[in-house]
Amino acid sequence: MWTWWLRILGLRIWGRKLLFVGTHGKAVVIRKENGFFRTVVLVPENPDELRRRIKQVMQ
């Protein structure tokens, strides 16, 4: 039953991938070297802005 609620919220777990998919559109994919979820996929309203801010923080 909890998986049904996660799907309504847009959360998907696919193997070692964690997806936050609320809408359809361009996605931002974050790949990590360690941790349980090695790949995190986000579908924000403004993916280019999110990508820019992530790069800015990582510098």
N, CA, C and O atoms as a Tripos MOL2 file, in Angstrom:
@<TRIPOS>MOLECULE
protein
  236   235    59     0     0
PROTEIN
NO_CHARGES

@<TRIPOS>ATOM
      1 N           0.8190   -1.1950    0.0000 N.3       1 MET1
      2 CA          0.0000    0.0000    0.0000 C.3       1 MET1
      3 C           0.8660    1.2650    0.0000 C.2       1 MET1
      4 O           0.4970    2.2500   -0.6390 O.2       1 MET1
      5 N           2.0130    1.2640    0.7010 N.am      2 TRP2
      6 CA          2.8550    2.4530    0.7470 C.3       2 TRP2
      7 C           3.4230    2.7960   -0.6170 C.2       2 TRP2
      8 O           3.7010    3.9650   -0.8850 O.2       2 TRP2
      9 N           3.6030    1.8050   -1.4920 N.am      3 THR3
     10 CA          4.1320    2.1110   -2.8240 C.3       3 THR3
     11 C           3.1320    2.9380   -3.6240 C.2       3 THR3
     12 O           3.5300    3.7380   -4.4700 O.2       3 THR3
     13 N           1.8470    2.7550   -3.3670 N.am      4 TRP4
     14 CA          0.8210    3.5390   -4.0530 C.3       4 TRP4
     15 C           0.9600    5.0110   -3.6920 C.2       4 TRP4
     16 O           0.8710    5.8740   -4.5650 O.2       4 TRP4
     17 N           1.1800    5.3100   -2.3940 N.am      5 TRP5
     18 CA          1.3500    6.6940   -1.9580 C.3       5 TRP5
     19 C           2.6120    7.3000   -2.5600 C.2       5 TRP5
     20 O           2.6160    8.4680   -2.9480 O.2       5 TRP5
     21 N           3.6760    6.5160   -2.6380 N.am      6 LEU6
     22 CA          4.9120    7.0380   -3.2190 C.3       6 LEU6
     23 C           4.7130    7.4010   -4.6800 C.2       6 LEU6
     24 O           5.2630    8.3990   -5.1460 O.2       6 LEU6
     25 N           3.9440    6.6180   -5.4030 N.am      7 ARG7
     26 CA          3.6820    6.9270   -6.8110 C.3       7 ARG7
     27 C           2.8560    8.1960   -6.9600 C.2       7 ARG7
     28 O           3.0740    8.9680   -7.8940 O.2       7 ARG7
     29 N           1.9220    8.4210   -6.0630 N.am      8 ILE8
     30 CA          1.1410    9.6580   -6.1120 C.3       8 ILE8
     31 C           2.0570   10.8620   -5.8980 C.2       8 ILE8
     32 O           1.8850   11.8920   -6.5490 O.2       8 ILE8
     33 N           3.0140   10.7410   -5.0070 N.am      9 LEU9
     34 CA          3.9490   11.8290   -4.7220 C.3       9 LEU9
     35 C           5.0110   11.9830   -5.8030 C.2       9 LEU9
     36 O           5.7640   12.9560   -5.7810 O.2       9 LEU9
     37 N           5.0920   11.0550   -6.7420 N.am     10 GLY10
     38 CA          6.0690   11.1440   -7.8190 C.3      10 GLY10
     39 C           7.3920   10.4840   -7.4990 C.2      10 GLY10
     40 O           8.3640   10.6700   -8.2310 O.2      10 GLY10
     41 N           7.4540    9.7190   -6.4240 N.am     11 LEU11
     42 CA          8.6900    9.0520   -6.0310 C.3      11 LEU11
     43 C           8.7170    7.6480   -6.6030 C.2      11 LEU11
     44 O           7.7710    6.8800   -6.4320 O.2      11 LEU11
     45 N           9.8030    7.3170   -7.2810 N.am     12 ARG12
     46 CA          9.9550    5.9770   -7.8530 C.3      12 ARG12
     47 C          11.3080    5.4270   -7.3960 C.2      12 ARG12
     48 O          12.2980    6.1560   -7.3410 O.2      12 ARG12
     49 N          11.3350    4.1610   -7.0770 N.am     13 ILE13
     50 CA         12.5840    3.4770   -6.7610 C.3      13 ILE13
     51 C          12.7290    2.3650   -7.7860 C.2      13 ILE13
     52 O          11.8850    1.4760   -7.8920 O.2      13 ILE13
     53 N          13.8280    2.4380   -8.5440 N.am     14 TRP14
     54 CA         14.0440    1.4760   -9.6130 C.3      14 TRP14
     55 C          15.4640    0.9480   -9.4490 C.2      14 TRP14
     56 O          16.4280    1.5550   -9.9170 O.2      14 TRP14
     57 N          15.5710   -0.1890   -8.7770 N.am     15 GLY15
     58 CA         16.8960   -0.7330   -8.4800 C.3      15 GLY15
     59 C          17.6240    0.1950   -7.5260 C.2      15 GLY15
     60 O          17.1360    0.4700   -6.4300 O.2      15 GLY15
     61 N          18.7870    0.6780   -7.9350 N.am     16 ARG16
     62 CA         19.5500    1.6270   -7.1100 C.3      16 ARG16
     63 C          19.3730    3.0520   -7.6050 C.2      16 ARG16
     64 O          20.2010    3.9220   -7.3350 O.2      16 ARG16
     65 N          18.2760    3.2860   -8.3400 N.am     17 LYS17
     66 CA         17.9650    4.6270   -8.8260 C.3      17 LYS17
     67 C          16.7810    5.1770   -8.0520 C.2      17 LYS17
     68 O          15.8150    4.4630   -7.7830 O.2      17 LYS17
     69 N          16.8630    6.4430   -7.6970 N.am     18 LEU18
     70 CA         15.8000    7.1410   -7.0040 C.3      18 LEU18
     71 C          15.3030    8.2320   -7.9360 C.2      18 LEU18
     72 O          16.0780    9.0890   -8.3600 O.2      18 LEU18
     73 N          14.0080    8.2060   -8.2600 N.am     19 LEU19
     74 CA         13.4410    9.1630   -9.1960 C.3      19 LEU19
     75 C          12.3590    9.9860   -8.5180 C.2      19 LEU19
     76 O          11.4780    9.4410   -7.8530 O.2      19 LEU19
     77 N          12.4280   11.3060   -8.6890 N.am     20 PHE20
     78 CA         11.3890   12.2210   -8.2500 C.3      20 PHE20
     79 C          10.7540   12.7870   -9.5060 C.2      20 PHE20
     80 O          11.2780   13.7240  -10.1080 O.2      20 PHE20
     81 N           9.6240   12.2150   -9.9010 N.am     21 VAL21
     82 CA          9.0040   12.5610  -11.1620 C.3      21 VAL21
     83 C           7.5660   12.9900  -10.8910 C.2      21 VAL21
     84 O           6.6670   12.1560  -10.7890 O.2      21 VAL21
     85 N           7.3620   14.2960  -10.7770 N.am     22 GLY22
     86 CA          6.0220   14.8210  -10.5490 C.3      22 GLY22
     87 C           5.3400   15.1810  -11.8520 C.2      22 GLY22
     88 O           4.1190   15.0770  -11.9720 O.2      22 GLY22
     89 N           6.1280   15.6040  -12.8260 N.am     23 THR23
     90 CA          5.5950   15.9810  -14.1300 C.3      23 THR23
     91 C           6.4870   15.3770  -15.2070 C.2      23 THR23
     92 O           7.5520   14.8330  -14.9180 O.2      23 THR23
     93 N           6.0410   15.4800  -16.4290 N.am     24 HIS24
     94 CA          6.8540   15.0080  -17.5470 C.3      24 HIS24
     95 C           7.6160   16.1930  -18.1200 C.2      24 HIS24
     96 O           7.0630   17.2820  -18.2740 O.2      24 HIS24
     97 N           8.8500   15.9800  -18.4270 N.am     25 GLY25
     98 CA          9.6580   17.0520  -18.9910 C.3      25 GLY25
     99 C          11.1330   16.7220  -18.8770 C.2      25 GLY25
    100 O          11.5120   15.5710  -18.6580 O.2      25 GLY25
    101 N          11.9640   17.7540  -19.0290 N.am     26 LYS26
    102 CA         13.4130   17.5830  -18.9420 C.3      26 LYS26
    103 C          13.7960   17.2030  -17.5170 C.2      26 LYS26
    104 O          13.2420   17.7260  -16.5500 O.2      26 LYS26
    105 N          14.7350   16.2990  -17.4050 N.am     27 ALA27
    106 CA         15.1710   15.8180  -16.0920 C.3      27 ALA27
    107 C          16.6120   16.2050  -15.8290 C.2      27 ALA27
    108 O          17.3940   16.4250  -16.7530 O.2      27 ALA27
    109 N          16.9480   16.2820  -14.5470 N.am     28 VAL28
    110 CA         18.3220   16.4840  -14.1010 C.3      28 VAL28
    111 C          18.7470   15.1740  -13.4480 C.2      28 VAL28
    112 O          18.0960   14.7060  -12.5140 O.2      28 VAL28
    113 N          19.8340   14.5810  -13.9340 N.am     29 VAL29
    114 CA         20.3290   13.3070  -13.4200 C.3      29 VAL29
    115 C          21.5990   13.5730  -12.6200 C.2      29 VAL29
    116 O          22.5410   14.1910  -13.1160 O.2      29 VAL29
    117 N          21.6120   13.1000  -11.3840 N.am     30 ILE30
    118 CA         22.7780   13.2450  -10.5180 C.3      30 ILE30
    119 C          23.3330   11.8490  -10.2720 C.2      30 ILE30
    120 O          22.6330   10.9810   -9.7510 O.2      30 ILE30
    121 N          24.5920   11.6330  -10.6460 N.am     31 ARG31
    122 CA         25.2410   10.3350  -10.4350 C.3      31 ARG31
    123 C          26.2670   10.4950   -9.3150 C.2      31 ARG31
    124 O          27.0530   11.4430   -9.2990 O.2      31 ARG31
    125 N          26.2400    9.5430   -8.3790 N.am     32 LYS32
    126 CA         27.1420    9.5960   -7.2350 C.3      32 LYS32
    127 C          28.0520    8.3720   -7.2380 C.2      32 LYS32
    128 O          27.7100    7.3380   -7.8110 O.2      32 LYS32
    129 N          29.2060    8.4950   -6.5990 N.am     33 GLU33
    130 CA         30.1510    7.3900   -6.5210 C.3      33 GLU33
    131 C          29.8650    6.4520   -5.3660 C.2      33 GLU33
    132 O          30.2740    5.2910   -5.4010 O.2      33 GLU33
    133 N          29.1620    6.9360   -4.3320 N.am     34 ASN34
    134 CA         28.8670    6.0640   -3.1930 C.3      34 ASN34
    135 C          27.4620    6.3570   -2.6790 C.2      34 ASN34
    136 O          26.7990    7.2870   -3.1380 O.2      34 ASN34
    137 N          27.0230    5.5520   -1.7260 N.am     35 GLY35
    138 CA         25.6620    5.6710   -1.2130 C.3      35 GLY35
    139 C          24.7780    4.6020   -1.8270 C.2      35 GLY35
    140 O          25.1410    3.9940   -2.8340 O.2      35 GLY35
    141 N          23.6300    4.3710   -1.2300 N.am     36 PHE36
    142 CA         22.7590    3.3130   -1.7430 C.3      36 PHE36
    143 C          22.1960    3.6830   -3.1120 C.2      36 PHE36
    144 O          22.2560    2.8880   -4.0500 O.2      36 PHE36
    145 N          21.6460    4.9010   -3.2230 N.am     37 PHE37
    146 CA         21.1360    5.3480   -4.5190 C.3      37 PHE37
    147 C          22.2580    6.0540   -5.2560 C.2      37 PHE37
    148 O          22.6390    7.1680   -4.8970 O.2      37 PHE37
    149 N          22.7850    5.4120   -6.2820 N.am     38 ARG38
    150 CA         23.8980    5.9710   -7.0450 C.3      38 ARG38
    151 C          23.4130    6.9730   -8.0840 C.2      38 ARG38
    152 O          24.1730    7.8380   -8.5210 O.2      38 ARG38
    153 N          22.1620    6.8580   -8.4760 N.am     39 THR39
    154 CA         21.5930    7.7680   -9.4620 C.3      39 THR39
    155 C          20.3220    8.3760   -8.8920 C.2      39 THR39
    156 O          19.4450    7.6610   -8.4060 O.2      39 THR39
    157 N          20.2280    9.6960   -8.9530 N.am     40 VAL40
    158 CA         19.0360   10.4140   -8.5110 C.3      40 VAL40
    159 C          18.5440   11.2260   -9.7000 C.2      40 VAL40
    160 O          19.3060   11.9810  -10.3040 O.2      40 VAL40
    161 N          17.2630   11.0670  -10.0320 N.am     41 VAL41
    162 CA         16.6720   11.7660  -11.1700 C.3      41 VAL41
    163 C          15.6050   12.7190  -10.6420 C.2      41 VAL41
    164 O          14.6940   12.3090   -9.9220 O.2      41 VAL41
    165 N          15.7260   13.9880  -11.0070 N.am     42 LEU42
    166 CA         14.7780   15.0210  -10.5960 C.3      42 LEU42
    167 C          14.1510   15.6430  -11.8410 C.2      42 LEU42
    168 O          14.8340   15.8650  -12.8400 O.2      42 LEU42
    169 N          12.8530   15.9220  -11.7780 N.am     43 VAL43
    170 CA         12.1750   16.6210  -12.8670 C.3      43 VAL43
    171 C          11.5990   17.9150  -12.2930 C.2      43 VAL43
    172 O          10.4340   17.9620  -11.9000 O.2      43 VAL43
    173 N          12.4270   18.9680  -12.2470 N.am     44 PRO44
    174 CA         11.9680   20.2380  -11.6790 C.3      44 PRO44
    175 C          11.2220   21.0800  -12.7200 C.2      44 PRO44
    176 O          11.1900   20.7430  -13.9030 O.2      44 PRO44
    177 N          10.6290   22.1730  -12.2550 N.am     45 GLU45
    178 CA          9.9480   23.0830  -13.1770 C.3      45 GLU45
    179 C          10.9460   23.7690  -14.1050 C.2      45 GLU45
    180 O          10.6590   23.9890  -15.2820 O.2      45 GLU45
    181 N          12.1210   24.1070  -13.5700 N.am     46 ASN46
    182 CA         13.1420   24.7760  -14.3620 C.3      46 ASN46
    183 C          14.4600   23.9950  -14.2500 C.2      46 ASN46
    184 O          15.3010   24.3280  -13.4150 O.2      46 ASN46
    185 N          14.6470   22.9650  -15.0800 N.am     47 PRO47
    186 CA         15.8320   22.1080  -14.9510 C.3      47 PRO47
    187 C          17.1510   22.8310  -15.2170 C.2      47 PRO47
    188 O          18.1650   22.5030  -14.6000 O.2      47 PRO47
    189 N          17.1540   23.8010  -16.1180 N.am     48 ASP48
    190 CA         18.4000   24.5120  -16.4120 C.3      48 ASP48
    191 C          18.8630   25.3350  -15.2120 C.2      48 ASP48
    192 O          20.0580   25.4010  -14.9260 O.2      48 ASP48
    193 N          17.9260   25.9560  -14.5170 N.am     49 GLU49
    194 CA         18.2600   26.7280  -13.3210 C.3      49 GLU49
    195 C          18.7760   25.8150  -12.2150 C.2      49 GLU49
    196 O          19.7470   26.1530  -11.5380 O.2      49 GLU49
    197 N          18.1350   24.6580  -12.0240 N.am     50 LEU50
    198 CA         18.5930   23.7040  -11.0090 C.3      50 LEU50
    199 C          20.0030   23.2130  -11.3220 C.2      50 LEU50
    200 O          20.8490   23.1410  -10.4310 O.2      50 LEU50
    201 N          20.2540   22.8800  -12.5690 N.am     51 ARG51
    202 CA         21.5810   22.4140  -12.9870 C.3      51 ARG51
    203 C          22.6360   23.4930  -12.7300 C.2      51 ARG51
    204 O          23.7330   23.1930  -12.2600 O.2      51 ARG51
    205 N          22.3020   24.7440  -13.0390 N.am     52 ARG52
    206 CA         23.2300   25.8480  -12.8260 C.3      52 ARG52
    207 C          23.5340   26.0200  -11.3370 C.2      52 ARG52
    208 O          24.6880   26.2250  -10.9590 O.2      52 ARG52
    209 N          22.5080   25.9360  -10.4940 N.am     53 ARG53
    210 CA         22.7140   26.1120   -9.0570 C.3      53 ARG53
    211 C          23.5110   24.9650   -8.4450 C.2      53 ARG53
    212 O          24.3310   25.1880   -7.5530 O.2      53 ARG53
    213 N          23.2820   23.7570   -8.9080 N.am     54 ILE54
    214 CA         24.0460   22.6140   -8.4100 C.3      54 ILE54
    215 C          25.5170   22.7700   -8.7570 C.2      54 ILE54
    216 O          26.3830   22.5490   -7.9110 O.2      54 ILE54
    217 N          25.8060   23.1500   -9.9960 N.am     55 LYS55
    218 CA         27.1970   23.3600  -10.4050 C.3      55 LYS55
    219 C          27.8430   24.4720   -9.5930 C.2      55 LYS55
    220 O          29.0130   24.3750   -9.2250 O.2      55 LYS55
    221 N          27.0870   25.5260   -9.3140 N.am     56 GLN56
    222 CA         27.6050   26.6500   -8.5380 C.3      56 GLN56
    223 C          27.9730   26.2120   -7.1280 C.2      56 GLN56
    224 O          29.0110   26.6240   -6.6100 O.2      56 GLN56
    225 N          27.1490   25.3890   -6.5020 N.am     57 VAL57
    226 CA         27.4050   24.9190   -5.1450 C.3      57 VAL57
    227 C          28.5820   23.9460   -5.1240 C.2      57 VAL57
    228 O          29.3430   23.9280   -4.1570 O.2      57 VAL57
    229 N          28.7450   23.1510   -6.1530 N.am     58 MET58
    230 CA         29.7990   22.1380   -6.1910 C.3      58 MET58
    231 C          31.1890   22.7390   -6.3940 C.2      58 MET58
    232 O          32.1830   22.0600   -6.1370 O.2      58 MET58
    233 N          31.2880   23.9720   -6.8400 N.am     59 GLN59
    234 CA         32.6010   24.5860   -7.1010 C.3      59 GLN59
    235 C          33.2900   24.9960   -5.8450 C.2      59 GLN59
    236 O          34.4000   25.5260   -5.8950 O.2      59 GLN59
@<TRIPOS>BOND
     1     1     2 1
     2     2     3 1
     3     3     4 2
     4     3     5 am
     5     5     6 1
     6     6     7 1
     7     7     8 2
     8     7     9 am
     9     9    10 1
    10    10    11 1
    11    11    12 2
    12    11    13 am
    13    13    14 1
    14    14    15 1
    15    15    16 2
    16    15    17 am
    17    17    18 1
    18    18    19 1
    19    19    20 2
    20    19    21 am
    21    21    22 1
    22    22    23 1
    23    23    24 2
    24    23    25 am
    25    25    26 1
    26    26    27 1
    27    27    28 2
    28    27    29 am
    29    29    30 1
    30    30    31 1
    31    31    32 2
    32    31    33 am
    33    33    34 1
    34    34    35 1
    35    35    36 2
    36    35    37 am
    37    37    38 1
    38    38    39 1
    39    39    40 2
    40    39    41 am
    41    41    42 1
    42    42    43 1
    43    43    44 2
    44    43    45 am
    45    45    46 1
    46    46    47 1
    47    47    48 2
    48    47    49 am
    49    49    50 1
    50    50    51 1
    51    51    52 2
    52    51    53 am
    53    53    54 1
    54    54    55 1
    55    55    56 2
    56    55    57 am
    57    57    58 1
    58    58    59 1
    59    59    60 2
    60    59    61 am
    61    61    62 1
    62    62    63 1
    63    63    64 2
    64    63    65 am
    65    65    66 1
    66    66    67 1
    67    67    68 2
    68    67    69 am
    69    69    70 1
    70    70    71 1
    71    71    72 2
    72    71    73 am
    73    73    74 1
    74    74    75 1
    75    75    76 2
    76    75    77 am
    77    77    78 1
    78    78    79 1
    79    79    80 2
    80    79    81 am
    81    81    82 1
    82    82    83 1
    83    83    84 2
    84    83    85 am
    85    85    86 1
    86    86    87 1
    87    87    88 2
    88    87    89 am
    89    89    90 1
    90    90    91 1
    91    91    92 2
    92    91    93 am
    93    93    94 1
    94    94    95 1
    95    95    96 2
    96    95    97 am
    97    97    98 1
    98    98    99 1
    99    99   100 2
   100    99   101 am
   101   101   102 1
   102   102   103 1
   103   103   104 2
   104   103   105 am
   105   105   106 1
   106   106   107 1
   107   107   108 2
   108   107   109 am
   109   109   110 1
   110   110   111 1
   111   111   112 2
   112   111   113 am
   113   113   114 1
   114   114   115 1
   115   115   116 2
   116   115   117 am
   117   117   118 1
   118   118   119 1
   119   119   120 2
   120   119   121 am
   121   121   122 1
   122   122   123 1
   123   123   124 2
   124   123   125 am
   125   125   126 1
   126   126   127 1
   127   127   128 2
   128   127   129 am
   129   129   130 1
   130   130   131 1
   131   131   132 2
   132   131   133 am
   133   133   134 1
   134   134   135 1
   135   135   136 2
   136   135   137 am
   137   137   138 1
   138   138   139 1
   139   139   140 2
   140   139   141 am
   141   141   142 1
   142   142   143 1
   143   143   144 2
   144   143   145 am
   145   145   146 1
   146   146   147 1
   147   147   148 2
   148   147   149 am
   149   149   150 1
   150   150   151 1
   151   151   152 2
   152   151   153 am
   153   153   154 1
   154   154   155 1
   155   155   156 2
   156   155   157 am
   157   157   158 1
   158   158   159 1
   159   159   160 2
   160   159   161 am
   161   161   162 1
   162   162   163 1
   163   163   164 2
   164   163   165 am
   165   165   166 1
   166   166   167 1
   167   167   168 2
   168   167   169 am
   169   169   170 1
   170   170   171 1
   171   171   172 2
   172   171   173 am
   173   173   174 1
   174   174   175 1
   175   175   176 2
   176   175   177 am
   177   177   178 1
   178   178   179 1
   179   179   180 2
   180   179   181 am
   181   181   182 1
   182   182   183 1
   183   183   184 2
   184   183   185 am
   185   185   186 1
   186   186   187 1
   187   187   188 2
   188   187   189 am
   189   189   190 1
   190   190   191 1
   191   191   192 2
   192   191   193 am
   193   193   194 1
   194   194   195 1
   195   195   196 2
   196   195   197 am
   197   197   198 1
   198   198   199 1
   199   199   200 2
   200   199   201 am
   201   201   202 1
   202   202   203 1
   203   203   204 2
   204   203   205 am
   205   205   206 1
   206   206   207 1
   207   207   208 2
   208   207   209 am
   209   209   210 1
   210   210   211 1
   211   211   212 2
   212   211   213 am
   213   213   214 1
   214   214   215 1
   215   215   216 2
   216   215   217 am
   217   217   218 1
   218   218   219 1
   219   219   220 2
   220   219   221 am
   221   221   222 1
   222   222   223 1
   223   223   224 2
   224   223   225 am
   225   225   226 1
   226   226   227 1
   227   227   228 2
   228   227   229 am
   229   229   230 1
   230   230   231 1
   231   231   232 2
   232   231   233 am
   233   233   234 1
   234   234   235 1
   235   235   236 2
@<TRIPOS>SUBSTRUCTURE
     1 MET1         2 RESIDUE 1 A MET
     2 TRP2         6 RESIDUE 1 A TRP
     3 THR3        10 RESIDUE 1 A THR
     4 TRP4        14 RESIDUE 1 A TRP
     5 TRP5        18 RESIDUE 1 A TRP
     6 LEU6        22 RESIDUE 1 A LEU
     7 ARG7        26 RESIDUE 1 A ARG
     8 ILE8        30 RESIDUE 1 A ILE
     9 LEU9        34 RESIDUE 1 A LEU
    10 GLY10       38 RESIDUE 1 A GLY
    11 LEU11       42 RESIDUE 1 A LEU
    12 ARG12       46 RESIDUE 1 A ARG
    13 ILE13       50 RESIDUE 1 A ILE
    14 TRP14       54 RESIDUE 1 A TRP
    15 GLY15       58 RESIDUE 1 A GLY
    16 ARG16       62 RESIDUE 1 A ARG
    17 LYS17       66 RESIDUE 1 A LYS
    18 LEU18       70 RESIDUE 1 A LEU
    19 LEU19       74 RESIDUE 1 A LEU
    20 PHE20       78 RESIDUE 1 A PHE
    21 VAL21       82 RESIDUE 1 A VAL
    22 GLY22       86 RESIDUE 1 A GLY
    23 THR23       90 RESIDUE 1 A THR
    24 HIS24       94 RESIDUE 1 A HIS
    25 GLY25       98 RESIDUE 1 A GLY
    26 LYS26      102 RESIDUE 1 A LYS
    27 ALA27      106 RESIDUE 1 A ALA
    28 VAL28      110 RESIDUE 1 A VAL
    29 VAL29      114 RESIDUE 1 A VAL
    30 ILE30      118 RESIDUE 1 A ILE
    31 ARG31      122 RESIDUE 1 A ARG
    32 LYS32      126 RESIDUE 1 A LYS
    33 GLU33      130 RESIDUE 1 A GLU
    34 ASN34      134 RESIDUE 1 A ASN
    35 GLY35      138 RESIDUE 1 A GLY
    36 PHE36      142 RESIDUE 1 A PHE
    37 PHE37      146 RESIDUE 1 A PHE
    38 ARG38      150 RESIDUE 1 A ARG
    39 THR39      154 RESIDUE 1 A THR
    40 VAL40      158 RESIDUE 1 A VAL
    41 VAL41      162 RESIDUE 1 A VAL
    42 LEU42      166 RESIDUE 1 A LEU
    43 VAL43      170 RESIDUE 1 A VAL
    44 PRO44      174 RESIDUE 1 A PRO
    45 GLU45      178 RESIDUE 1 A GLU
    46 ASN46      182 RESIDUE 1 A ASN
    47 PRO47      186 RESIDUE 1 A PRO
    48 ASP48      190 RESIDUE 1 A ASP
    49 GLU49      194 RESIDUE 1 A GLU
    50 LEU50      198 RESIDUE 1 A LEU
    51 ARG51      202 RESIDUE 1 A ARG
    52 ARG52      206 RESIDUE 1 A ARG
    53 ARG53      210 RESIDUE 1 A ARG
    54 ILE54      214 RESIDUE 1 A ILE
    55 LYS55      218 RESIDUE 1 A LYS
    56 GLN56      222 RESIDUE 1 A GLN
    57 VAL57      226 RESIDUE 1 A VAL
    58 MET58      230 RESIDUE 1 A MET
    59 GLN59      234 RESIDUE 1 A GLN
